Amino acid sequence: MSMIVKAEGPSGRAKIHSDGPKHALGLVQYLRTIGYNAWIEDTNGNEIDEKALKMAIRSRHEDTPRRVS
């Protein structure tokens, strides 16, 4: 799933393409810690609900079979 992280902050605007939801969420969190207003959009420009994205990641992680050593 391709996403775009957008942000506005002290030194201007940022637009970063991401192919991974974890990566996109990490970027948004980082940008917010350094003073940016950041959000995630799909490739059509629609804002993605971060809570729903986190739940989808958690759900996918729980469905993944664990390797037993």
Protein Blocks (a to p, Z undefined) as FASTA:
>chain_A
ZZddddddfkoccddddfbfklmmmmmmmmmmnopacddddfkopacdfklmmmmmmmmm
mmpccddZZ
